[in-house]
Amino acid sequence: MVSRRTAIASGLSVAALAAIGYGFWPRMDSYRAALERQRRLISGDPTLRELVRLSTLAANGHNTQPWKYRLEEAQVSILPDPTRRTEVVDPDDHHLYVSLGCAAENLIIAAQAHGRPAEVMIADGPAPGIAVALGSGPSADDPLYQAIPLRQSTRSVYDGQPVSTTDLELLTSAATEDGVSVQLFTEAADREAILEFVVAGNSAQMDDPAFVKELRDWLRFSPDTAVATGDGLFSACSGNPVMPDWIGDRFFDAFFTKDAENTKYRDHIRSSAGVAVFTGDRADPAHWIRVGRSYERFALQATALGIRNAHINQPIEVPSLRSEFAGWLGTPDVRPDLIVRFGRAPALPMSLRRPVEAVLA
Ligand SMILES: Cc1cc2nc3c(=O)[nH]c(=O)nc-3n(C[C@H](O)[C@H](O)[C@H](O)COP(=O)(O)O)c2cc1C
């Protein structure tokens, strides 16, 4: 049996090794170089491949990038990639289709900014997907387009300050989408109530070995692994130390505990200005795609305003809590789709994507 002192000592030595840190890890050079290639706007006339590159910078569950793109002359189709499902946390592909909606929104915004107005068709039924037909028109200066390479999920403590009413209205307006409603909660009592749902959801997930294993499989502790895979959740992007993978395994076992995660979520939510909840009118892939489009615009508008956001989806990922949370929202018969906190904080390192060639169908 491991004594408490030994556990603390091994935790400390792991922490000391981890102090190698983001800034000092020599191989961060290749990570930074990859980011510079991926996270830039398009110069000149956009090719479909360049539009795909910006599309893939969208938010997506566990950074699995569960998409394939089919390119035709003036059309880009975004299709699910079933090899990148996360079947434990997302057994019905809800997050997968929301992620496709986020990717579609980036593509549409980028194309329109470059004079290619987009018409979107969502194919529902047995093989849901999205077709984006590109026309031609004037190019337009759009702050949401400028925000595409700068948007990130910022999983850190925020500054605890409120967001102005004007900015809240801009966020709500950017997220407007047929078939989707967005509720903003800025009162402390509401944030505390949501926090209790998040803690209950996180506790259930941390008690589930299958959930923990699936999450672990998508974590990337070393920049080498993050660059080699181009996917997953790289430590630095969650404000955690960077380290070789073999130390990362020990770090994960020592520090990724239910209590530590619940404490972190309390700090995160209490320091946020508010929480946004996105709810589609119906629970089907077409509406999940719409929710993704709405959320991505919210996140880009937030970025343009210097406002950060991060997901706290535990209450909608644990089925038994989801209906209780829907009841708390006052809509017991509708499935809430996303829960996102927002506020101001410094940026964390950006996450990587796979190269465009890897996502072409
Ligand atoms: C449908 C969906 C669900 C997500 N769920 C979570 C979540 O529960 N916790 C979290 O920290 N991030 C969550 N995220 C954020 C992703 O992990 C993030 O978008 C991805 O790692 C890429 O990083 P980036 O947003 O910084 O580009 C979710 C994103 C989407 C689109």
The ligand as an SDF file (V2000), in Angstrom:
LIG
                    3D

 31 33  0  0  0  0  0  0  0  0999 V2000
  -19.6790   19.2370  -28.7910 C   0  0  0  0  0  0  0  0  0  0  0  0
  -18.4930   19.6810  -27.9720 C   0  0  0  0  0  0  0  0  0  0  0  0
  -18.3480   19.2070  -26.6790 C   0  0  0  0  0  0  0  0  0  0  0  0
  -17.2670   19.6300  -25.9080 C   0  0  0  0  0  0  0  0  0  0  0  0
  -17.1720   19.2130  -24.6030 N   0  0  0  0  0  0  0  0  0  0  0  0
  -16.1830   19.6770  -23.8290 C   0  0  0  0  0  0  0  0  0  0  0  0
  -16.1300   19.3620  -22.4390 C   0  0  0  0  0  0  0  0  0  0  0  0
  -17.0250   18.6790  -21.9060 O   0  0  0  0  0  0  0  0  0  0  0  0
  -15.0950   19.8500  -21.6990 N   0  0  0  0  0  0  0  0  0  0  0  0
  -14.1360   20.6490  -22.2560 C   0  0  0  0  0  0  0  0  0  0  0  0
  -13.2190   21.0800  -21.5400 O   0  0  0  0  0  0  0  0  0  0  0  0
  -14.1570   20.9800  -23.5660 N   0  0  0  0  0  0  0  0  0  0  0  0
  -15.1620   20.5230  -24.3480 C   0  0  0  0  0  0  0  0  0  0  0  0
  -15.2210   20.8980  -25.6670 N   0  0  0  0  0  0  0  0  0  0  0  0
  -14.1610   21.7450  -26.2410 C   0  0  0  0  0  0  0  0  0  0  0  0
  -13.1980   20.8820  -27.0290 C   0  0  0  0  0  0  0  0  0  0  0  0
  -12.4390   20.0420  -26.1860 O   0  0  0  0  0  0  0  0  0  0  0  0
  -12.2800   21.7980  -27.8610 C   0  0  0  0  0  0  0  0  0  0  0  0
  -13.0540   22.4870  -28.8030 O   0  0  0  0  0  0  0  0  0  0  0  0
  -11.1820   21.0250  -28.5820 C   0  0  0  0  0  0  0  0  0  0  0  0
  -10.3110   20.4300  -27.6690 O   0  0  0  0  0  0  0  0  0  0  0  0
  -10.3830   21.9220  -29.5260 C   0  0  0  0  0  0  0  0  0  0  0  0
   -9.7930   22.9530  -28.8010 O   0  0  0  0  0  0  0  0  0  0  0  0
  -10.1070   24.4940  -29.1100 P   0  0  0  0  0  0  0  0  0  0  0  0
  -11.5740   24.7070  -28.9000 O   0  0  0  0  0  0  0  0  0  0  0  0
   -9.2830   25.2540  -28.1020 O   0  0  0  0  0  0  0  0  0  0  0  0
   -9.7130   24.7600  -30.5300 O   0  0  0  0  0  0  0  0  0  0  0  0
  -16.3050   20.5090  -26.4600 C   0  0  0  0  0  0  0  0  0  0  0  0
  -16.4610   20.9810  -27.7600 C   0  0  0  0  0  0  0  0  0  0  0  0
  -17.5540   20.5850  -28.5130 C   0  0  0  0  0  0  0  0  0  0  0  0
  -17.7470   21.1280  -29.9060 C   0  0  0  0  0  0  0  0  0  0  0  0
  1  2  1  0
  2  3  1  0
  2 30  2  0
  3  4  2  0
  4  5  1  0
  4 28  1  0
  5  6  2  0
  6  7  1  0
  6 13  1  0
  7  8  2  0
  7  9  1  0
  9 10  1  0
 10 11  2  0
 10 12  1  0
 12 13  2  0
 13 14  1  0
 14 15  1  0
 14 28  1  0
 15 16  1  0
 16 17  1  0
 16 18  1  0
 18 19  1  0
 18 20  1  0
 20 21  1  0
 20 22  1  0
 22 23  1  0
 23 24  1  0
 24 25  2  0
 24 26  1  0
 24 27  1  0
 28 29  2  0
 29 30  1  0
 30 31  1  0
M  END
$$$$
